[in-house]
Amino acid sequence: DLTKNRDDLNIVGQFLDSATNTKPPRDPKKKVFKFSESQIREIANKLAATFMQPSKSIDVLMVMTRLIPALEKIVPEKVGMVKQQAAELRKSMPPEMKNLERQQRLWNSSSTPEDILAELPNLNEYEKASAYMSLQRKIADVDDEVRARKLIDQIPDEKARNQAMEGFKSAKITRTAAAGKLDEAKKLIKNLSQKKTQIQKLVSLAIQFRKKNTEKDTETAVGLMKD
């Protein structure tokens, strides 16, 4: 019974997180273990069954909240009951626990930028500051520029909106350079609004190329520093 052992529940939850993680590995050459579709579904069914059991555990609710987006992809037919159980659990929570659980949702790796934007009206100023930081990181990971700009336009705070745009542009430069499109990355750097940020990005890219420790990449790093 996973509800009686927090460590076991967290470990199984991490398995599902790993199985549904769509981000490419940092080292493309490194072999990454992958679960089969039947194994992923078995894990999801086990967790869904666990979450649907009567419980008053904050630990269960925390893991449940984190994994609902993954369960929606794998066992959508069971998510309605899981959400209903989560709602019942929240009703019995003291206010401080509700705030903690809400913060976890904001920083949940499975939460989308859309999820955080929808939650903003329910947050106090302190929580909004945290939400904006999480939102900026998630938008920076968005490859689709049209979607990213639409998300940024929905941020009500001007400062947070500008920071999200700068973060997205910076991440796009990194992705462009990593794809071998160095000239395009340089053009994007020149379009950054602040000279200081331009210099920081050039230095950052130069360091990344230098770390690859090949003759060609070292030359590229030197060329970036000259720019």
Solvent accessible surface area in square Angstrom, and as a share of the most:
residue,aa,sasa,rsa
1,D,97,0.50
2,L,19,0.10
3,T,35,0.20
4,K,172,0.73
5,N,65,0.33
6,R,143,0.52
7,D,93,0.48
8,D,62,0.32
9,L,1,0.00
10,N,43,0.22
11,I,85,0.43
12,V,29,0.16
13,G,0,0.00
14,Q,108,0.48
15,F,93,0.39
16,L,0,0.00
17,D,35,0.18
18,S,69,0.45
19,A,26,0.20
20,T,31,0.18
21,N,95,0.48
22,T,121,0.71
23,K,133,0.56
24,P,114,0.72
25,P,65,0.41
26,R,250,0.91
27,D,71,0.37
28,P,116,0.73
29,K,187,0.79
30,K,139,0.59
31,K,195,0.82
32,V,84,0.48
33,F,148,0.62
34,K,165,0.70
35,F,43,0.18
36,S,54,0.35
37,E,151,0.68
38,S,82,0.53
39,Q,82,0.36
40,I,29,0.15
41,R,102,0.37
42,E,123,0.55
43,I,23,0.12
44,A,0,0.00
45,N,44,0.23
46,K,103,0.44
47,L,0,0.00
48,A,0,0.00
49,A,52,0.41
50,T,3,0.02
51,F,0,0.00
52,M,59,0.26
53,Q,71,0.31
54,P,128,0.80
55,S,26,0.17
56,K,183,0.77
57,S,36,0.23
58,I,52,0.26
59,D,46,0.24
60,V,3,0.02
61,L,0,0.00
62,M,28,0.12
63,V,5,0.03
64,M,0,0.00
65,T,8,0.04
66,R,43,0.16
67,L,0,0.00
68,I,18,0.09
69,P,31,0.19
70,A,4,0.03
71,L,1,0.00
72,E,70,0.31
73,K,144,0.61
74,I,28,0.14
75,V,0,0.00
76,P,82,0.52
77,E,103,0.46
78,K,55,0.24
79,V,8,0.05
80,G,52,0.50
81,M,105,0.47
82,V,1,0.00
83,K,94,0.40
84,Q,121,0.54
85,Q,32,0.14
86,A,0,0.00
87,A,45,0.35
88,E,88,0.40
89,L,5,0.03
90,R,65,0.24
91,K,147,0.62
92,S,71,0.46
93,M,19,0.09
94,P,62,0.39
95,P,98,0.62
96,E,106,0.47
97,M,56,0.25
98,K,86,0.36
99,N,63,0.33
100,L,90,0.45
101,E,2,0.01
102,R,51,0.19
103,Q,40,0.18
104,Q,48,0.21
105,R,60,0.22
106,L,3,0.01
107,W,98,0.34
108,N,6,0.03
109,S,96,0.62
110,S,30,0.19
111,S,14,0.09
112,T,54,0.31
113,P,8,0.05
114,E,75,0.34
115,D,71,0.37
116,I,1,0.01
117,L,22,0.11
118,A,76,0.59
119,E,30,0.13
120,L,8,0.04
121,P,112,0.71
122,N,91,0.47
123,L,13,0.07
124,N,82,0.42
125,E,135,0.61
126,Y,172,0.66
127,E,5,0.02
128,K,49,0.21
129,A,56,0.43
130,S,14,0.09
131,A,0,0.00
132,Y,25,0.10
133,M,105,0.47
134,S,2,0.01
135,L,0,0.00
136,Q,32,0.14
137,R,165,0.60
138,K,33,0.14
139,I,0,0.00
140,A,17,0.13
141,D,80,0.41
142,V,11,0.06
143,D,112,0.58
144,D,77,0.40
145,E,55,0.24
146,V,100,0.57
147,R,88,0.32
148,A,0,0.00
149,R,95,0.35
150,K,129,0.55
151,L,3,0.02
152,I,3,0.01
153,D,105,0.54
154,Q,103,0.46
155,I,2,0.01
156,P,91,0.57
157,D,59,0.31
158,E,113,0.51
159,K,141,0.60
160,A,5,0.04
161,R,71,0.26
162,N,83,0.42
163,Q,84,0.37
164,A,0,0.00
165,M,37,0.16
166,E,49,0.22
167,G,27,0.26
168,F,2,0.01
169,K,56,0.24
170,S,31,0.20
171,A,22,0.17
172,K,54,0.23
173,I,1,0.00
174,T,41,0.24
175,R,74,0.27
176,T,14,0.08
177,A,4,0.03
178,A,80,0.62
179,A,71,0.55
180,G,62,0.60
181,K,114,0.48
182,L,41,0.20
183,D,104,0.54
184,E,80,0.36
185,A,0,0.00
186,K,53,0.23
187,K,138,0.58
188,L,39,0.19
189,I,3,0.01
190,K,153,0.65
191,N,106,0.54
192,L,5,0.03
193,S,89,0.57
194,Q,112,0.50
195,K,140,0.59
196,K,137,0.58
197,T,34,0.20
198,Q,29,0.13
199,I,92,0.46
200,Q,99,0.44
201,K,21,0.09
202,L,25,0.13
203,V,54,0.31
204,S,41,0.26
205,L,1,0.01
206,A,4,0.03
207,I,89,0.45
208,Q,74,0.33
209,F,21,0.09
210,R,122,0.45
211,K,158,0.67
212,K,112,0.47
213,N,115,0.59
214,T,68,0.40
215,E,139,0.62
216,K,158,0.67
217,D,25,0.13
218,T,40,0.23
219,E,108,0.48
220,T,26,0.15
221,A,6,0.05
222,V,75,0.43
223,G,28,0.27
224,L,1,0.01
225,M,113,0.51
226,K,168,0.71
227,D,96,0.50
